[in-house]
Amino acid sequence: MLELTRTPRTDGMVEIMAVVPLERGDAVAQAIAEAASPNIPAEQVFPYPTPGTVLRGARGLRGMTQATLAAAIGVHVANISEMERGLRTIGKEMAKRLGKALDMPYKAFL
């Protein structure tokens, strides 16, 4: 009997069938188990974004080190470190330089 003749589920669940290589079976099963487990809301992990955490995250997403970012915007590495830790404020002009170097809106750093 073809699967198409089955009635769809109405309990808010979905059935998934996948054919994967034997050596990847455990990894797929683990990924499905993790997807089915309750997730932690981002607000609990990152309670409030600060300009420093936004800067660190944007830099990390682009695979840049503090040194490469510092060289790209013409500041000392310590300045980047201090901005990320919240010890140095990020002014509008610095935010514009960071935004250009990281290819994102400068207002994210204010």
C-alpha positions as CSV (number, residue, x, y, z in Angstrom):
1,M,0.0,0.0,0.0
2,L,1.4,3.4,-0.9
3,E,2.1,5.9,1.9
4,L,0.1,8.5,0.0
5,T,-3.2,6.8,1.1
6,R,-2.5,7.4,4.8
7,T,-4.3,10.1,6.5
8,P,-2.1,13.0,7.8
9,R,-1.4,13.4,11.4
10,T,-3.6,15.9,13.3
11,D,-1.8,15.8,16.7
12,G,0.8,18.5,15.9
13,M,3.5,15.9,15.2
14,V,5.3,15.0,12.0
15,E,6.8,11.7,10.9
16,I,10.2,11.7,9.3
17,M,11.8,8.9,7.4
18,A,15.4,9.2,6.2
19,V,17.9,6.9,4.6
20,V,21.4,7.7,5.7
21,P,24.8,5.9,5.5
22,L,25.2,3.4,8.4
23,E,28.2,5.3,9.9
24,R,26.1,8.5,10.1
25,G,23.0,6.9,11.7
26,D,24.0,7.6,15.3
27,A,24.7,11.3,14.5
28,V,21.4,11.7,12.7
29,A,19.6,10.0,15.7
30,Q,21.3,12.4,18.1
31,A,20.4,15.4,16.0
32,I,16.8,14.4,16.0
33,A,16.8,13.8,19.7
34,E,18.4,17.3,20.3
35,A,15.8,18.9,18.0
36,A,13.0,17.2,19.9
37,S,14.2,18.3,23.3
38,P,13.1,21.6,24.8
39,N,15.2,24.6,23.8
40,I,16.5,27.3,26.0
41,P,15.2,30.8,25.0
42,A,17.9,33.1,23.8
43,E,16.8,35.7,26.4
44,Q,18.0,33.3,29.1
45,V,21.4,32.6,27.5
46,F,21.9,36.2,26.4
47,P,19.8,38.3,28.8
48,Y,20.6,41.6,27.3
49,P,22.8,42.4,24.3
50,T,25.4,45.0,24.9
51,P,27.4,46.8,22.2
52,G,30.4,44.7,23.3
53,T,28.6,41.4,22.9
54,V,27.3,42.5,19.5
55,L,30.8,43.4,18.5
56,R,32.2,40.1,19.7
57,G,29.5,38.1,18.0
58,A,29.8,40.0,14.7
59,R,33.6,39.6,14.7
60,G,33.3,35.9,15.4
61,L,30.7,35.3,12.7
62,R,33.1,36.8,10.2
63,G,36.0,34.8,11.5
64,M,38.0,37.8,12.4
65,T,40.4,38.0,15.3
66,Q,40.7,41.1,17.4
67,A,44.0,41.8,15.7
68,T,42.6,41.7,12.2
69,L,39.6,43.9,13.2
70,A,41.9,46.4,14.9
71,A,44.2,46.5,11.8
72,A,41.1,47.0,9.5
73,I,39.9,50.0,11.4
74,G,43.2,51.4,12.5
75,V,43.1,51.0,16.3
76,H,45.2,49.1,18.8
77,V,44.1,45.5,19.7
78,A,43.5,46.6,23.3
79,N,40.8,49.0,22.2
80,I,38.9,46.1,20.6
81,S,39.3,44.0,23.7
82,E,38.1,46.8,26.0
83,M,35.1,47.6,23.7
84,E,34.1,43.9,23.8
85,R,34.4,43.7,27.6
86,G,32.4,47.0,28.0
87,L,35.3,48.9,29.5
88,R,35.5,51.3,26.6
89,T,32.4,52.9,25.1
90,I,31.8,52.8,21.3
91,G,31.1,56.2,20.0
92,K,29.2,57.0,16.8
93,E,32.4,57.4,14.7
94,M,33.9,54.2,16.0
95,A,30.6,52.4,15.4
96,K,30.7,53.6,11.8
97,R,34.2,52.3,11.3
98,L,33.2,48.9,12.9
99,G,30.1,48.7,10.8
100,K,32.1,49.3,7.6
101,A,34.7,46.7,8.6
102,L,32.2,44.1,9.7
103,D,29.7,44.9,6.9
104,M,26.7,45.6,9.1
105,P,24.7,48.7,10.3
106,Y,26.7,50.8,12.6
107,K,23.7,51.4,14.9
108,A,24.1,47.8,16.1
109,F,27.1,48.9,18.1
110,L,25.5,51.9,19.9
